[in-house]
Amino acid sequence: MSKSPKVPAKKTSPSHVLPKKVTSKSVVKKVKQLPLTKNQSDMFYKALVDPFDPLSLGCQVPDPFPFPTQTYHIHQTTVVGASAVGATTGSLVFLPNPILSMIDTAHLVTLTASGPIVTTTPMTAYSSTLTSSSSCLYGAVVPSALSSVFADYRVVSWGIKISNLQPELSATGRLMVAYLPFGDTIPSYNELVAGTIGSGLSSVFGMSPTYLNSSDILELPSAFEVTVGDLLHGDLEISGMYTNSSFWEFKSTVSAGVPSSGTISGDSYSNTFLTGVITSGGYKDLTRCKGGAGIVLYYEGLPSTAYNSFQIETIYHLEGTPNFSSTANNALISSTAHKSNVGSTTCVESAMSKASDLDKAVAWIDKGTNFLNK
């Protein structure tokens, strides 16, 4: 009798062993982002010392905790000159803030209808009443336009570029430039627009604007002087300088809070001296410049008819979190977020220390050739 073939016993898998087709790895959803083209610290340093370089577009601040942000920039041109017939001087201050970007200090001292030295500019004046202090203040962008793009933002880098517009055979005068560090006493946007601060505005500069409207600015430690003849050979590029890394903290684009009907919240207010009645107020984030420095310009010795003496380019590199519009789900948000610029706070401080040299902050630019070479 033949034996039946022995059938091997079927092996049973332990209950704790998973089938081969099932993985035990956890599922992680990843968002793909565009890679950075350069070392993060080097890119940030480049933006600080040369904000007009095309490679500085899209720059970001190195953060120890990565957070994707959208990047934008504001590039504008302003023309300035003598304020009135026979006038040969002028002064103004540029600030590291897209909302409070330029102050006509020459006009701020006089507050007359013929006082403005700004001939043409795409910036928006805070007021059209030339006898009001708010007419001396300009913003590269209005708050509503900024808040339509950003919920929170910060200025990565900024700078100005000065060009001569006088005819070569009659170009005269001299230009004095200095840096002015800012504290945290700049009033809120709502106060500045209302004009309740007055013509002094010493809270912005820490000193009377009268001194900035004179050659007294040569007393400032960072001051230097060039002649209009020097500007015939090229443009003067001046990048922003910074005193503290707190400058790169994110700022809200909300001008004031309205928690309930009939009330308003903020951290800066103006009130009537005698009655104590609050006249205006709001949050200071929109105009805050703490940790940054303004660029002060004063010029004298211009021809008496030099209404268009200098062209001043300004550029602001911004990054921040996108905002949604007031109506639901119709905001346009970029689908290709930049890769976050990840780095410790030492990256920021290292770039600051290298960029703090005045020789790196101020540079002569040969007209045309510098940009074409890049």
C-alpha positions as CSV (number, residue, x, y, z in Angstrom):
1,M,0.0,0.0,0.0
2,S,1.6,3.3,-1.1
3,K,2.0,6.1,1.3
4,S,0.3,9.4,0.5
5,P,2.8,12.3,0.0
6,K,3.5,14.3,3.1
7,V,2.0,17.7,2.9
8,P,4.0,20.3,4.7
9,A,2.2,22.0,7.5
10,K,1.0,25.6,6.8
11,K,3.0,28.1,8.6
12,T,0.9,30.6,10.4
13,S,2.1,34.1,11.1
14,P,1.9,35.5,14.6
15,S,-0.9,37.9,15.1
16,H,1.5,40.7,15.8
17,V,3.3,40.3,12.4
18,L,2.0,42.6,9.6
19,P,1.6,41.3,6.0
20,K,4.4,42.2,3.7
21,K,2.3,44.7,1.7
22,V,1.4,46.8,4.7
23,T,4.1,49.2,6.0
24,S,4.5,50.2,9.6
25,K,5.9,53.6,8.7
26,S,3.8,56.6,9.7
27,V,2.4,58.7,6.8
28,V,3.9,62.2,6.7
29,K,2.4,64.9,4.4
30,K,5.1,67.1,3.0
31,V,4.8,70.4,1.2
32,K,7.3,70.8,-1.6
33,Q,9.0,74.2,-1.7
34,L,11.4,75.9,-4.1
35,P,15.0,75.5,-3.1
36,L,17.2,78.4,-2.1
37,T,19.8,79.3,-4.7
38,K,22.4,80.5,-2.2
39,N,23.6,80.0,1.3
40,Q,21.0,81.5,3.6
41,S,23.3,83.7,5.6
42,D,25.1,84.9,2.4
43,M,21.8,85.8,0.7
44,F,20.7,87.8,3.7
45,Y,24.0,89.6,4.0
46,K,23.9,90.4,0.2
47,A,20.4,91.9,0.7
48,L,21.6,94.1,3.6
49,V,24.6,95.6,1.8
50,D,23.2,95.8,-1.8
51,P,19.4,96.0,-1.7
52,F,19.3,97.2,-5.4
53,D,21.1,94.1,-6.7
54,P,18.7,91.9,-8.7
55,L,19.9,88.9,-6.7
56,S,18.4,90.5,-3.6
57,L,14.9,90.1,-4.9
58,G,13.0,87.5,-2.8
59,C,15.4,87.8,0.1
60,Q,14.3,86.5,3.5
61,V,15.5,86.8,7.1
62,P,17.1,83.6,8.6
63,D,14.8,82.2,11.3
64,P,15.6,79.4,13.8
65,F,12.1,78.0,13.3
66,P,11.2,77.8,9.6
67,F,7.9,79.3,8.4
68,P,7.1,79.8,4.7
69,T,6.5,83.4,3.8
70,Q,5.6,85.4,0.6
71,T,8.1,88.0,-0.6
72,Y,7.4,91.3,-2.3
73,H,9.3,94.5,-2.9
74,I,8.5,98.2,-3.5
75,H,10.8,100.1,-5.9
76,Q,10.0,103.8,-6.4
77,T,11.6,107.1,-7.6
78,T,11.2,110.5,-5.9
79,V,12.4,113.8,-7.3
80,V,13.4,116.6,-4.9
81,G,14.8,120.1,-5.1
82,A,14.6,123.6,-3.8
83,S,11.2,124.5,-2.2
84,A,10.6,127.9,-3.5
85,V,12.0,130.7,-5.7
86,G,15.4,131.7,-4.4
87,A,15.6,128.7,-2.0
88,T,18.9,126.8,-2.2
89,T,18.5,124.2,0.6
90,G,16.5,121.2,1.4
91,S,16.3,118.3,3.9
92,L,14.4,115.0,4.3
93,V,14.6,111.7,6.1
94,F,14.0,108.2,4.8
95,L,12.8,105.6,7.2
96,P,13.0,101.7,7.2
97,N,9.2,101.4,7.0
98,P,6.9,101.0,4.0
99,I,4.0,102.9,5.7
100,L,6.2,105.8,7.1
101,S,8.9,106.0,4.5
102,M,9.8,109.6,4.0
103,I,9.5,112.9,5.9
104,D,10.1,116.3,4.3
105,T,11.8,117.9,7.2
106,A,12.4,121.2,5.4
107,H,8.6,121.5,4.9
108,L,8.0,120.3,8.5
109,V,9.9,123.3,9.9
110,T,8.1,125.9,7.8
111,L,4.7,124.4,7.2
112,T,3.9,126.9,4.4
113,A,2.2,126.3,1.1
114,S,5.4,126.8,-0.8
115,G,7.4,124.7,1.7
116,P,7.5,121.1,0.1
117,I,10.8,120.1,-1.5
118,V,9.3,117.0,-3.0
119,T,8.5,117.6,-6.7
120,T,7.2,114.3,-7.8
121,T,6.8,111.0,-6.0
122,P,4.7,107.8,-6.2
123,M,4.5,107.8,-2.4
124,T,1.3,108.8,-0.8
125,A,1.3,111.9,1.4
126,Y,-0.6,111.6,4.7
127,S,-2.5,114.8,3.9
128,S,-3.0,117.2,1.1
129,T,-3.3,120.2,3.4
130,L,0.2,121.8,3.1
131,T,-0.1,123.7,6.3
132,S,-0.6,120.4,8.3
133,S,2.3,118.4,9.7
134,S,0.8,115.2,8.2
135,S,1.4,116.6,4.7
136,C,5.2,116.3,5.3
137,L,4.9,112.5,5.8
138,Y,4.9,110.0,3.0
139,G,4.3,106.2,2.7
140,A,5.6,103.9,0.0
141,V,2.3,102.0,0.3
142,V,-0.9,102.7,2.1
143,P,-2.0,100.5,5.0
144,S,-5.0,99.0,3.1
145,A,-2.8,97.9,0.3
146,L,-0.3,96.3,2.7
147,S,-2.9,94.5,4.7
148,S,-4.6,93.2,1.5
149,V,-1.3,91.2,0.9
150,F,0.1,90.6,4.4
151,A,-1.4,89.7,7.8
152,D,2.0,90.0,9.4
153,Y,5.1,91.4,7.7
154,R,8.7,92.7,8.2
155,V,11.2,94.6,6.2
156,V,14.1,92.4,5.2
157,S,16.3,95.1,3.8
158,W,16.0,98.5,2.2
159,G,18.1,101.4,0.8
160,I,18.2,104.5,-1.3
161,K,20.1,105.6,-4.4
162,I,20.8,109.3,-5.1
163,S,21.3,110.7,-8.6
164,N,22.0,114.2,-9.8
165,L,19.5,115.9,-12.1
166,Q,21.2,119.3,-12.6
167,P,22.8,120.2,-15.9
168,E,26.5,119.4,-15.8
169,L,27.7,122.9,-16.6
170,S,25.6,124.5,-13.9
171,A,25.5,121.8,-11.2
172,T,26.5,123.2,-7.9
173,G,25.9,122.5,-4.2
174,R,26.8,119.9,-1.6
175,L,25.0,117.0,0.0
176,M,25.3,115.8,3.6
177,V,24.2,112.3,4.6
178,A,23.9,110.7,8.1
179,Y,22.3,107.8,9.8
180,L,19.8,108.4,12.6
181,P,18.9,105.4,14.9
182,F,15.3,105.2,16.0
183,G,13.7,104.4,19.3
184,D,10.2,103.1,19.9
185,T,8.5,106.5,20.4
186,I,7.2,107.0,16.9
187,P,3.4,107.6,17.1
188,S,0.8,105.3,15.5
189,Y,-0.3,105.8,11.9
190,N,-3.7,107.1,13.0
191,E,-2.1,109.8,15.1
192,L,0.2,110.9,12.3
193,V,-2.6,111.0,9.7
194,A,-4.8,113.1,12.1
195,G,-2.0,115.7,12.4
196,T,-2.5,115.8,16.2
197,I,1.2,115.4,16.9
198,G,2.0,118.9,15.5
199,S,4.9,120.3,13.6
200,G,7.5,119.2,16.1
201,L,7.5,115.5,15.7
202,S,10.5,115.3,17.9
203,S,9.2,111.9,19.1
204,V,10.2,110.5,15.8
205,F,13.7,111.7,15.7
206,G,14.5,112.2,19.3
207,M,15.4,115.8,18.5
208,S,13.9,118.8,16.9
209,P,13.5,118.6,13.1
210,T,15.1,122.1,13.0
211,Y,18.5,120.6,13.5
212,L,18.0,118.1,10.7
213,N,17.1,121.0,8.4
214,S,20.6,122.4,8.7
215,S,24.3,121.4,8.4
216,D,24.2,120.4,12.1
217,I,23.7,116.8,10.9
218,L,27.5,116.8,10.3
219,E,27.7,116.5,14.1
220,L,26.2,113.0,13.9
221,P,28.9,110.3,14.1
222,S,28.0,108.6,10.8
223,A,27.8,111.9,8.8
224,F,29.7,112.5,5.6
225,E,29.6,115.0,2.8
226,V,29.7,114.9,-1.0
227,T,29.5,117.6,-3.7
228,V,27.1,117.7,-6.6
229,G,30.2,117.5,-8.8
230,D,30.9,114.0,-7.3
231,L,27.4,112.9,-8.3
232,L,28.3,113.8,-11.9
233,H,30.5,110.7,-12.0
234,G,28.0,108.2,-10.6
235,D,25.1,107.5,-8.2
236,L,25.4,107.3,-4.5
237,E,23.9,104.1,-3.1
238,I,23.1,104.0,0.6
239,S,21.8,100.8,2.2
240,G,20.0,100.6,5.5
241,M,21.8,100.1,8.8
242,Y,20.5,98.3,11.9
243,T,21.2,98.5,15.6
244,N,19.4,95.4,16.9
245,S,17.9,92.2,15.5
246,S,14.6,93.2,17.0
247,F,14.1,95.1,13.8
248,W,13.2,91.8,12.1
249,E,10.3,90.9,14.4
250,F,7.0,90.4,12.5
251,K,4.6,93.3,12.7
252,S,0.9,93.3,12.3
253,T,-0.8,95.2,9.5
254,V,-3.8,96.1,11.6
255,S,-3.9,99.9,12.4
256,A,-6.3,99.7,15.3
257,G,-8.5,97.1,17.0
258,V,-12.3,97.5,17.3
259,P,-13.4,95.0,20.0
260,S,-16.9,96.4,20.3
261,S,-19.2,99.1,19.0
262,G,-18.1,102.6,20.1
263,T,-14.6,101.5,21.4
264,I,-11.2,101.2,19.9
265,S,-7.9,99.6,21.1
266,G,-4.3,100.5,20.5
267,D,-1.0,101.1,22.2
268,S,-0.5,104.8,21.3
269,Y,-3.0,107.7,21.8
270,S,-3.2,111.4,21.5
271,N,-5.4,113.4,23.8
272,T,-6.3,117.0,24.5
273,F,-4.0,118.5,27.1
274,L,-6.6,120.4,29.1
275,T,-9.6,118.0,28.9
276,G,-7.9,114.6,28.5
277,V,-10.2,113.7,25.6
278,I,-8.6,111.2,23.3
279,T,-8.5,112.5,19.7
280,S,-6.8,109.6,17.9
281,G,-4.9,106.4,18.5
282,G,-4.0,102.9,17.3
283,Y,-1.3,100.3,17.1
284,K,2.4,101.3,16.6
285,D,3.3,98.3,14.5
286,L,2.5,100.1,11.2
287,T,5.1,102.8,11.8
288,R,7.5,101.0,14.2
289,C,11.2,101.4,13.2
290,K,12.9,100.2,16.4
291,G,16.2,98.5,15.7
292,G,16.6,100.4,12.4
293,A,18.1,103.7,11.4
294,G,16.9,106.5,9.1
295,I,18.9,108.1,6.4
296,V,19.1,111.9,6.8
297,L,19.8,114.1,3.8
298,Y,20.5,117.8,3.8
299,Y,21.7,119.8,0.8
300,E,22.6,123.4,0.3
301,G,24.2,125.7,-2.3
302,L,21.8,124.7,-5.1
303,P,21.0,127.1,-8.0
304,S,18.0,129.3,-7.1
305,T,15.9,127.7,-9.8
306,A,16.8,124.1,-9.1
307,Y,13.4,122.7,-8.5
308,N,14.4,119.2,-9.8
309,S,17.9,118.7,-8.3
310,F,18.1,115.1,-7.2
311,Q,16.4,111.8,-8.1
312,I,16.2,109.4,-5.1
313,E,15.3,105.7,-5.7
314,T,14.0,103.8,-2.8
315,I,13.6,100.0,-2.4
316,Y,12.0,97.9,0.3
317,H,12.1,94.1,0.4
318,L,9.2,92.7,2.4
319,E,8.2,89.2,3.5
320,G,5.3,88.0,5.5
321,T,2.3,85.7,5.9
322,P,-0.5,86.1,3.3
323,N,-3.8,87.7,4.3
324,F,-7.3,86.8,3.2
325,S,-9.7,89.3,1.8
326,S,-12.8,90.5,3.7
327,T,-15.1,88.1,1.7
328,A,-14.8,84.4,2.1
329,N,-12.4,82.3,0.0
330,N,-11.5,84.6,-2.8
331,A,-8.0,85.7,-1.8
332,L,-5.2,85.1,-4.3
333,I,-2.4,83.2,-2.6
334,S,0.8,82.1,-4.3
335,S,1.0,78.3,-4.8
336,T,4.8,78.2,-4.8
337,A,6.0,79.4,-1.4
338,H,9.7,80.1,-1.0
339,K,11.7,77.7,1.0
340,S,12.1,79.1,4.5
341,N,15.5,80.7,5.2
342,V,16.4,78.6,8.2
343,G,19.2,79.7,10.5
344,S,19.9,80.6,14.0
345,T,19.9,84.2,15.4
346,T,23.7,84.1,15.0
347,C,23.2,84.2,11.2
348,V,21.3,87.5,11.6
349,E,23.9,88.9,14.0
350,S,26.8,87.8,11.9
351,A,25.3,89.5,8.8
352,M,24.6,92.6,10.8
353,S,28.2,92.8,12.1
354,K,29.6,92.5,8.6
355,A,27.2,94.9,7.1
356,S,27.6,97.5,9.9
357,D,30.8,98.9,8.3
358,L,30.0,102.3,6.7
359,D,32.2,101.4,3.7
360,K,29.9,98.6,2.9
361,A,26.7,100.6,3.5
362,V,27.7,103.5,1.2
363,A,28.9,102.9,-2.4
364,W,29.4,104.7,-5.6
365,I,27.6,103.2,-8.6
366,D,28.8,103.9,-12.1
367,K,25.7,104.9,-14.1
368,G,24.3,102.0,-16.2
369,T,27.4,99.8,-16.1
370,N,26.9,98.4,-12.6
371,F,23.4,97.1,-13.3
372,L,24.3,95.7,-16.8
373,N,27.3,93.9,-15.4
374,K,24.9,92.0,-13.1
